[in-house]
Amino acid sequence: MKKIQHYVQGHWTTGTEEGTPILDAVTGEAFSSIAVEGLDIPEILNYGRTKGGELLRKMTFQERGNMLKSLALYLTKRKESFYELSYRTGATRVDSWIDIEGGFGNLFANASLRKLFPNQPYHVEGDPIDLSRGGRFMAHHIMVPKKGVAVHINAFNFPVWGMLEKCAVNWMAGVPAVVLPAPSSSYLSEAVAKEIIASGILPEGALQIINGTVKSILDTVESQDVITFTGSAKIGRLLKAHPRLIQESVPFTMEADSLNASVLGEDAVPGTPEFDLFIKEVRNEMTVKCGQKCTAIRRIIVPENLVEDVQIALGKALDKVTIGDPRLKEVRMGSLVSHQQVQAVRDSVTDLAKEAQIVYGSLDKIETIGADAKKGAFISPILLRADHPFQNTIVHEREAFGPVSTIMPYKNLEEAIKLAEMGKGSLVSSIATNDDKIAKEYVINAASHHGRILVLNRESAKQSTGHGSPLPYLVHGGPGRAGGGEEMGGMRGIKHYLQRTAIQGSPTTLTEITGIYQANAKYKEADQHPFKYHWEDIQPGMSLKTHKRTLTDTDIINFANLTWDHFYAHTDITSLDGSIFEKRTAHGYFIIAAAAGLFVYPNKGPVAANYGLEDCRFLRPLYHNDTIYVRLTCKQKVDRDVVSTEHPSGIVKWFVEVFDVEDELVAVATILTMVQKKQDVFIEMTDAKIDEYLSKLTSDMKPKWGIMTPQHMLEHLEYTYKIAAGEIQDFDVATPEKILEKVHASLYNYEKFPRNTKFPSLEKDKLADLKHPDLETAKEKFKEQREKYLEFFKEHPESKLKNLVFGELNKYESYLLERKHLNHHLEQFNLL
C-alpha cells in the first residue's frame, strides 16, 4: 500500500511506522496509509526559518507576486490529475472545482496584490507623521517579514484551497510555510505539493508539508512564527491555550466551524425572485461538498408565516439532488470524507432532533447512484425544523458538519437578528431581501457577530459569488465561536505575517529607509533632466529646480475662456469683497498646468505618458503678476504589469512643489508618469552588427537547441524577411484568434523567444530541403532579402502586413519582431 509522503528539509520522506490506512470515501477501499513518526519537528521548523525564510525575505513584493502568478499558471495546466484524486474524497466535479481551481485562483488573486506594495522586500504603511514644527523630525511605519515560519493546521474539507489560500498570503509577505493537512484527505494536498516542489518556482524551504497529525508541532514554535488553524472550535481552543504559544506570544489565527445563518426577508414572499434565490442558495449550501463547508448555512431563519412555504420549497429542491459516485455526471452530491465523519454527523443530528423535528431526509435510508451506500461514506440531506428556537437552543450550539440545516421562525427583524446572534459568532451570514432598508437594518445590527454578510437580491444574483464563498480580497474569519481570526482580506491578510515598526528620524534618513521621498528631505540634484532617465535609474529624492514664470492677467483670462471655468475670483474682480481673495486669482488647475509647463521635458524620451494626479493642494491664492518656480522631486516608484502593446514600464510619482519668488510654498501635488524600462536584453541589429555575426558563422557550428544547421537558420530568416517585405502574404495567421492579441502584444516586452519555439510553416523534428548551394550564398541571399524588407517600409511607412504568428504588423512592430528574431537565432548558434 502506498505511503503518503512528507516534504521536509529539502526531500520527500515517509514516517517510520506502518501507518494508518486512508480510505476512499466512495468505495471504502484502503488505498494508502499515513505515518508521521520519526520526523524531527524542531529541525523542520528551523529549516523553514533559515533556508526558506532567508530567500523569501530578500525578494521584493513584485518578485513574490510574480512567483505566485507563475505557480498558479503551472498548477492550472496540471489540474486534471488533481480532479481524479479529489473524487476519492467524495467530492463531485463542481465540489472539486471550488477546492482545486479556487485554490489556484487564490494564488492569482494574491499575486495581483503586488501592485499595492512597493517594489522592495518590505512595506511602508500609511502617511508620514511630522513630529516637529520645523519638519526635521518625523516618523513613519514600515512592515517587514517576520523571521519565522507560518504553521498551517488545516481541515479535511478543502485539501487544496485550504493550503493555498493560507500559503499565498504568507509567501506574499515573505514568510515560509509548514503545512499540516488533515490525514483523511492529505493525499490530495500531497499531490499538489509534489507539483509545486517539482516546478522549482518557489525558493527551497518556502514550502514544507507534513501530511498528518503531529501533536508536538507547537512545542517548539517561536515568537516570530505564526500559527493558523482551521477546524473545530473545540480543538482550536485547545491549541490556542498551548503553553508555548502563551510563553512566546506566538500569533494564532483560528477559523473554526460556525453556525452560519441565512435570513429570508419579510418582503421575500413566494413568487418573488428573492424567495427563489433563497431556496436555491440554501439547497446549494446544504449539498455542495456534501455540506462539509465551514461557511455552509446551518440555520435557516424565516418569517413565521413562511415556514411551511420554505419547508415545502426546500423539500422539492432537495428531491432533485442525486447522490452517489461523484465521478458520474448525473450525481449532484457525493459522500462525506469518511465513515468517522458520517458517525459524527449522525450523532449531531440525533442531538438536534431532541429539540427539533426532522422534516426531510433520513439517517437510515439513502438511495445512491453507482455506489454502495454501505461501503461509502454516504448520508442523506437532513432538514430539521425548530419551532421554538429561543427556548430550544441546541440548534444554536451543536453543528452537524454535513448536509444538515434547520429551519426556524421569527416574528420581526429584531427577532431574526437575535436568532442570528445566538450562534455566538459566525464566519458568514446572509439575507435575501429586495428592500434596502431591511438590508441596512440587518447588516448594521448583525455585523458585530459575523465576519461577512451577503445581501442577496435580484440585482446582484447573476454575479453574486454566494453565501458560502470566501474571497481572497475579503476577510475570512469571524468573532466568537468562529475563532476570532481574519484570514485573507487582501493586504490585511498579508500584514498578518509582517511586523509593524514605527521609525523615527529626519526626513532625509527616512527617505532612504522607506524608499519614498519625505517632504523636507534633502534633494538629490539630478545630473540631467529627470525625464531623461529610464525607470531603473530614477531614485527617490532625485530633483530638478525649474526656471521661473510670471502669471499674467491675460494668462488667467485665457485659461478661463479655454476651460469655461468662469468662477468669480478669476473673472469678476468687482465681487471680491468679503471673500478670501484680494485680486484676480489664478485657477488652481492653471497653477498645476503652469507648473507642468515648467518641469516637463519636451523631447521624446523614456517618459511615455502622464498617468494621473494625486494629493493636489493649494496652500494660498496666487494672483496676476505673481512669479512661481517648481521643484520636481521623485517621490516613489511603483512597478506595473504591461499586457497590451506597450513597452515594459513603471510608474514614477513626482512630488511637485510650487514656490513663489520669496521661496514660500504655495501649492503641492503628486504627478504620476509612466516611464519606460531599459531594454538591455536584445542587441540592436545594425548592418555592421549583422556583418560581424555573419562573418563568424561557419557551416560546422552546432546549435544550442533545435536541429537547424547554420544554413537552415539563414534560409529560415530569409523566408521570414519575404513575409516582412510583403512578398509572401497568401497565408492565414496560425495563432488562434482568442490569444492573438496577447501574442501580438508580446512583441513589445523584453522577453526572449522560448527555445525550440516551432515556426508554423516548418515541420516538427524535420529539416526542410536547402535552397542554396552553400552557406556563403545563403548569407548573401539573407542580406539581400533584409534590404528588400527595409526598403519596403522606407517606401511604405504606413503599411501593415500579415505575419504567420503575430498577425498584422506595422513598421515599428516589424522592427521589434526582427530584433527578437535575429537575437534568438544568433544566440542559438552562440554568436551573441
N, C-alpha and C positions, 0 to 999 in steps of 0.2 A: 504494500500500500504506500502510495506517495506521501512523503512527509512535507508539510508546508515549511518553507524556508524563511529565515530572517536575514535582512541585510544590515550588518553591523560592522563597524571598524574596517570598512573597505572591502568586505567579502560576504558572500552568501554562505549561510551555515544552517544547521538544524540543532534542535535540543538533543541532549544526550539520552533521554529516556525514550521508551517506546512511544509514548504519546497517547493523546485522547482522540478517538475516532471522530471524524467530521462527516455528517450525513447529508445526502442530497435531500433537500426539503420536499421534493415532489415524489421521489421514488422510495425514500428511506434507505437507499444504498450507502454504505460506508465507502467513500472513495478517497479519503485522505486522512491524515492524522496530524496532530499538533503537539509540540513539546517545547518548553522554554528552559528546561533545566540546563545548567552549565553555562549560561550566558553571564558575562561579567558586567553587570549593570553599571557600577560606578565608572568603569573604563569606557563603556559605551557612551554614557553622558559626557564624559570628559573629552572623548574623541570628537563629538559634535561641537563642543565649546571651542576646541582648539583648531582642529583641521577644517571643519566646515565653517565655523564662525569667523575665523580669520580671513578666509577667502571671500565670504559674503559681505563682510563689513567693508572691505576695500572697494566693492562695486558701487557705482552710483545708482540712484533710483532709476535712471534711464536704462542702465545696463540690466538691472534686475527685472524691470518691466519687460524689456525685450526678451530676456531669458524665459520669462513666463509665457510670453506670446509664442515663442518658438516651441516650447514644451507643449502648449495646447495644440498647436498645429500638428506636431509629431504624434501625439496621442490620438488625435481625431482620425488620422489616417489608419490607425490600427484598432479602431473601436469595435469592429465586428467580433473579434475574438473575445472581447470582454462581454458582449451580449450573450455569447454561448455559455460562458461561465455563470453569468448572472441568473440564467434560468434555474440553476441549481439552488439559488436562494429562495425560489418560489415566486420570483418577480416576472411579470409579463413584459413584453417589449416596451409598452408605454411606461411601466414602472421603472424598467431599467434605463430608459431614456432620461428620466428625471435624475437618476443616480449617476449614470455614466457621462452623458453629454452635459448634464447640469454641472457636474464636477469640472469638465473641461471648460465650460462656459464661465465658471468661476475664475479659472486661470486667465481667460481672455479679459474678463471684466477688471480684475485686479491689475492686470498688465497695463490697461489703459489709464490707471491712476498715476502712472509715472509722469503724466503731463501736468499733474498738480503739485509735483515735488520738484525741487531744484536738481540740476544736473551735477549732484555731488552725493557723497555717501550718507550725509546727514540732512536733516530738515531744519528750516528756520521757520518758527511758528509765530504768527501774529504780527503786530506792528511794533516798531521800536518805541521805547519809553524814555522820554527826556527826564533825567534825574537832577538836572541843574538848570538854573536860569540862563546861564551862558551857553548852554548847548554843548559843553565839553565833557560832560559825564552822563552816560546813558546806559540803558540795559536792553537786552533782547532775550528771547528764549530760543534755544536750539534743542533738537531732539536727536539723540544718537542711538544706534542699535545697542540693545542690551548684549552683554558679553556672556550670554548663557545659551541654553537650548530651550526650544519650545517642546514640551512633552504633551502629546495629544492622546488622551484616552478616549477612544471612540466607541460608539454604539454599533449594534449589528445591522441596523436597518438601512444605512447608507454607506457601504464599504468604500465607495469611490468618492462620492460627493463629500462625505464626512471627513475624509482625509484631505482632499484637495481644497475644500473651502477654508480649512484652517491653515494648511501649508502655504497656500497662495499668499495669505496675509503676512505670515512670519517671514517668508522668503522676500517679499517686497520690502519688509523692514530691515532685512539683512541679518536674520537670525535663523540658524539651522533647526531642523525638526527631528524628534524621535517619536514615531507614530506607533501606537498600540491599538490595532483594530481588534474588535471583538472576535473571539475564536470561531463562532458559528458561520461567519461569512468572510473570514480573513483570507481565504484562498483567492477571492476577487481583488482584495487590496494588494495581495502578493503579486498577482498578475500585472496590475497597473504599475506597481513599484518596480517590477523587473524591467518593464519597458522604459520607465523613467531613468533607471540606472544605465540601461543599455544605450540610451540616447546620448549620454555624455554631455547633455546640455547643462545640467546642474554641476556646480563645483563639488568635488568629492567631500563627503561629510555633511552636505546640506540636507540629505535625507537618510535616515536610518529607520528601519521598520522592524518591530518585534511583533510577530503575529501570534498574539496570545495574551493571557493574563499573567502579569508579573506583579505579585503582591508587594515586592520590595522596591518598586520603581520610584517611590517618593522618599525612600530612606536616605538618599544621598544628594537630593536636589539642593541647589544653592540659591542665594538671593538674586542672582542675575538670571535665573531660569524663569520660565513662565509655564504654568500648568493649565491646560484646558481639559474639561471633562464634559462628555455628552452621555447621558444615560438616565437611570432612575434617580429621583430626588433623594431616596434613602441612601444609596451608595455614594452619591455626590456629597451629602452632608458628612458622611464618614471620612471621605478623602479630604474634605475641606478642613476637618479638625485634626489632621495628621500633625503630630508634634513638630516634625521637621519644617513644615510649611509655616507654622507659627514662630518657630525659633529663628528661621532665616527670612521671615517676612516675604515669602515667595508669592507673587501674584497668582491667583487662582480664579479661573473663569469657569462657571458651571452653566451648562444649558441642559436643563432637566425636563423630563416629561411633564406635561401640564394639562389641566382640564380645560382646554380651549373651548370657548363658547361662540356660537353664531346666533344672532338675533334676527328674527323676522319683524320688520317694522309694521306698525299698526295699519299703515296705508297699503301694505303689500298683500292685498287680499287675492284669493283665487281669481284667475283671469288677467292679472297684471303681469307684465314681464318680470317684475321683481319676485313675485311668488314662484314663477317657473325657474328663475335663476337660483333662488334659494334652494329649491328642491334638488336641482341638478348639482349645486355646489356641495350640499350635504351628502348626497349619494356618492359623489366623487371622493370626498374626504373620508368617507367610511370604507371605500373599496380600493382606492389606489394604494399600492404597496400593501394590500390586504389590511389597510388601517394601521400599519406599523410606521406611523409618522409622528414625530414629536409635535407637529403642528396640526394634526387631524382634529376635526370637530368632535368633541366628546359630549357636549351639552347643547341641545337644540332648544333655544328659548323663543317661544312663540306666543302671540296673544291668546288668551284663554278661549276666545270664541273661534279660534282657528286650529285648535289642537287636532280635532278629528280630521279636518281637511289636510293638514300636514301629514298626519299618520297615514291616511289613505294614499295620498300622492307619493309619499316616500316608499310605501309598500309596493306600489305599481312600478316605481323606478327601480327598486331593488330586485323585483321579479325579472328584470331584463339582464341582470348581472349573471353571466355564466361562469362557473367555477371549474377549474381543472388544470391540466397540464399547460403551463404558461407559454409553451412553445407553439400551441395551436392558435390560429388566428381567431377562431370563434370564442376563445376563452377571454373573459374580461377581468377575472380575478384569480390569482394563483393561490399559493399557500402561505402560511406563516413560515418563519425561518427554521423552526424546529418543533419537535414534539414537546419539548420542555416549555416552549412558548405557548403552545396550544393549551397545555395544562394550566399555565399561569393565567391565560385569558379565561378559561373555563372557571377557575377559582374566583376571578374577579367578577364575572357575570353572575355567578351563584350568590356572591355577597350583595351585588347590586339588586338582584331580584328579591332580596328580603324587604326592600323598601320601594321597589319599582316593579312594574309589570312588563314581561316580555310580550311585545305586540307583533313582532316579526322575527322569523328565524327560529332555529332550534339548536341546542347544544348536542342533541343526539341524532339528528337527521341531516344529511347533506348529500346532494347529488353532484357528481363530478363528471367531467368530460375527459376521456383519455388518460385517466389516472385512477389509482386505487386510493380511495379516501382514507382507508385504514393505514396504508403504508406511508402516505404523505402526510404533511402537517397541515391538513385542511380544516377549515372551520366555516360555518355559515355566517353571513352578516346577521348581526343581532341588533334589533331596535327595541329599546325599552321606553316606558312612559312612566314618569314620576308626577303624579297629580298634586302632590303636596311638597314641593321642593324646599320650602322654608322650614318644614318640620322634619322631613326625612332627608337628612343631609349627606348620606353616604355618597350620593351622586356627585357631590362637590369635593369628595375626599378620596374616592377609590377610582383608579383608572384601569380600564381593560385595554391593554395595548394591542389592539386588533380591530377588526371591522365591527366595532360596537359603539353605539351612541344612544343618548337618552333624550326624549322629548320632555319638556316641562313648560307649564303655562305661566304667563304674567298678566297682571291686571292693567298696568300702565308702564310707561317707560322708566319711571323711577324704580319700579319693582324689577324690570329687566336688568337695569344697571346693578342693582343689589345682588341679583342672582349671578350675574357675570363675576362680580367681585367675590362671591362666596367660594370661588375656585382658589382664592388666596394667591393670585398671580399666575399669569399665563404668557406663553410666547406670542399668541395672536388671538384676536377676537375679530368678528366681522358683523356687519349689519346690512341687511338688504332693505333698502328704502329708496323711494324717489322723492322724498320730502327732505330737503336740505336742512330744514330747521330740526327735524328729528335726528338727522345725521349729526348735526353740530352738538345737540344736547347729549347724545350718547357718547360721542367721541370725547368731548371735554370732560364729562363726568366719569367716564370709564377708563380714561387713558392712564390713570395712576396705577392700574392693576394689569396693564398689558404692554408687551414690548412692541406690538404692531397692531394697527386696527385698519381693516379694509372696509370701505364703504362701497357696496355693490349696487349698481342700478343699471338701467337700460343704456345710459350714455357711455358708461365705462366697460360694459360687459364684454364687448368684442375684443378689447385689448387688455383686459384685466388678466393678471397672472394668477389670480385666485387666492382663496383664503390660505391655502397650505404651502405657498411657495415663498420661501425666504429668498431675498435678492442680495447680491454682493454689495450693492451700494447702500442698503438699508441695514439698520441694527437687527441682529438676530439674537434674541435673548429676552428675558422678561424678569419682573420682580418676584419676590416671594418664592412660592413653590417652584417657579420656573428656573430658579437658580441665582437670579440677580446679576447675571452676566450679560455681556454685549459682544457677540461675535460679529465679524464682518463690519458692515456700516461704512464702506468706503474708506476715506482717510482715517476715520475714527478707529476702525479695526486695526489698521497698520500701526497707529500710535500706541496701541496696547503693548507693542513689543519694542517701543522706543523709550529711552529715559529722557524726560524733560528736565532741562537745566537752565536756570537763569544766569546770564553772563553780563557782567558789568565792566565798563571801561570807557575809553574815549571813542568818539565816532570813528576815528581813523583805525583804531585797533579792532573795533567790532566790524568794520567793513572787511578787514582781512579775514576775520574769523567766520563771518556769515556768508561771505561771497556776495553780499548785497551792499551797495553804497548807502551809507547813512548820512543824512543831512549834517552839515558842518564838518564832515571829514575832510582831510587834506586832498586836494585834487592831484591827479597824475596827468600832467600836461602831455597831450598826445604829440608825437613827432610829426604827424601829418593829420589831415582832417580825419576824424573817426569814421566817417562814412567810406573811407578808402580801404578799411580793414575788413578782412573776412571774419566770419563769426568766431572762429577759433582764436583769432588774435586780439579780439576785443576783451578787455578786462574791466571789472567793476572799478570805478574811480577814474578811468580814462576820461579826460575832459578837454573841452575846447571853449575858449572865450572869444566871442564874436566881436565884430566892429559894431558901431552904434548907428541908430536910426532915430530921427525926429518924427513924431506923429503930427501930421498937419491937420488943419481944419478940413481941407479938401479930402484927405485920406478918409476921415470919418464919414463925411457926407457921401463919398463914392461907395464906401462899404455898405452904408445904409441903402443906397439905391441898388447896389448889386444883390444884396441879400433880402431886400424888402423888410429889414428889421428897422422900423422907424420908431423905436422906443423913445419917449420924450427926451431922455437925458442925452441922446445922441443927435436929435434933430430939432428940438424946440427949447432953446435956451431961455425963453421967457417963462418957462414953467418950472424953474429950478428952486423957487422959494419953498422952504420947508422940507426940501429933500436932502439927501446926504451928498449931493453933487454941487460943486462950486462953479464949474464951467462946462462947455461942451465936452462930453465924456467919450472916450474910445470904447467901442464894443469889446466885451471880454474876448469874443471869438476873433475879433480883429487883432487883439494883442497876441493871441496864440498864433494866428496866421502870420503876423509880422515877425514873431519870434522864429517861426519856421523859415521865413524868408531869410533870416539872418544866419541860421545854422545849417540849412540844407546845402549839401554839396551838389552842384548842378550836373556834373558829368556822370555817365554811366559807370557803375561800379558794383561792388558786392551787395549794396543795399538794393533789394529787389522791389520793395513796396512799403507803403505806410500800412501798419497793421491795426492801429487803433490809438485811443487816447484814454488815459486813466487819471484819476485824482487831480482834476483841474481845480485850482483855487485862485481867486483874485483877491489880493490882500488889501489893496486900496485902489481907488479910481485913478485912471490916467487921463490927462486932459490934452487938448491940442497944444502943440509946441513942447510937450514933454519928450525927453530923449531916453531911449532904452538901449540896453545891450543884453545879451543872453550868455549864460553859462550852460553848456550842454555836457552832461556827465553820464557815463554808462552806470546805470543803477543795478541792473540784473540781467542775466542771460537765462533763457528758458528754451530747452530743446523742444523740437516738434517733429511729428511724423509727416512725411510727404507721400501722398498716394496718387497725386494727379500729375499732369505734365508740367512739372516744375523741378528745378534742381534742389538737392538737399539744402535745407536752410534751418536756421533757428531764429528765435525772437529775441531781440535786444530791447530792453526797457531803458529809455533815456530819461534822466531827471533833468527837466528844463527849468532853470531859474531865470526869471526876468528881473533885471535890476534897472533903477533909474540912474541918472548921472551922479547922484550922491551915494551910489552903491547900496541903496535901500532896496530890499527885496519887495517887489510889487505883485508878482504872480509866480505860481509854480504849476507844473503839470508833469505827467509821465507820458511820454510818447513811445509807442511801440513800432519798431521797424522789423521787417522780415529781411534777414541778412543771409546771403548765400555762404555755404561752407566751402572750404578749399577743395579743389579737385586735384588730388595728388596720387590718384590710383592709376590713371592712364597716361601714357606718353602721347603728346600731340604728334600726329603723323604728318610731318612736312616732307617735301620731296627729298631733302637732304637726309632726313632720318630714314626714310624708306630705302634710299640708295645704300645707306650704311648697312642696314639689316640684310638687304638682298645680297650684298657683296659677301656676307658671312654665311649665307645659306648654301649648303652643299648637298648633293644627292644622297650622301651616305648618312645624313643626320636622322636620328630616331626620335619620334615624338614622345613627350612626357605622358601623353594619354592618347587614346584612339589608335586607328590603324592607318591613317594617312601617311603618305610619303611627302617629302617637300614639294615635288611636282604636283601631286594631287591637291595639296593645300593651295598652291598658287592658281591652279586651274579652277578650283572652287571659288577663290576670291575673284578671279576674272569673271566667272559666271554671275556672281552677285553684283559686280560693277555693271554688267549689262542690264540687270534689273534696275539698278540705281540710275542708269543713264536713259532709261525708258525704251531700250531696245527689245527687252522681253517684258511683256505685260499681259500675255494671253494665259493667265492662270487665276485660280481662285485662292484667296487667302486661306491658309491652312489652319490658322488658330481659330478655335470656336468663338462665335460671336459673344458668348456670355463672359469670356475672360479677355477678349481682345483689347478692351480699354485699359485693363490692368497691365497686360503685356506691353502695349504701346507705351504706357507711362514709364515702364521700367527703363526705357532708353535714357531717361533724364537722371536716373540715380547713378551712384558711383560704385556700383557693384559689378564685378566681373561676370561674364557669361559662365554658367556652370560647365565644368569639364564634361566631355562626352555628350554635350548637347547635340541632339540629332537634327540635322537640317532636313526639312520636309522632302526635298527632291532627291535626297541621297538614300540609297538602300542601306538598311542597318547591317553592320558587320560584313559589308561587301564593298570593295573598291570599284569605282567607275573606271571605264576604259580611258586611258590617257589620250589627249587630242593632239598634243605637240610632241615633236620628235625627241626633245631633251629639256633639261631643266633651264638652260640658258634661254632657249626660245620661249619657254613658259614665263620667265622673268620679263622678257621684252613685251610679250602679249599682255601680261598683267599691267605693266606700266602704261601701255597704250590705252587699255580699256579704262584705267583710272583717269587718264587725261580726258577721255571722252565724257566720263561722268562729271568731272569738274567743269568742262566746257558747257555741258548741257545746262547746268544750273547757273552758269555765268550768263548764258543767253536767255534762260527762262527762270529767273529767280523766284517767281511766284508759283511755279509749278508744284503739283503734288503727284507722286507716283506710288503705285502699289508695291508692297513688299510681301513676300510669302508668309513671313512670321508676324510682322508688326503692323500690317495694314497700310493705310495711306500715310505717306511721309512727305513733309515739306523739305526745303533745302537744309534748314538747320537740323532737323531730325535725321536726315540722311547723313549729315556730318557726324552726329552723335553715334549713329549706328556704325559708320566707318571706323571711328576711333575705337569703339569697343571691339569690333570685329577683328581689326588688324592686331590690336593688342592681344586678343585671345589667341590667334593663331601664331603670332610671333613668339608668344610665351610658350605655346605648345612645343615649339622647336628650340627652346632655350636661347632665343635671340634677345630677350629682354632681361 
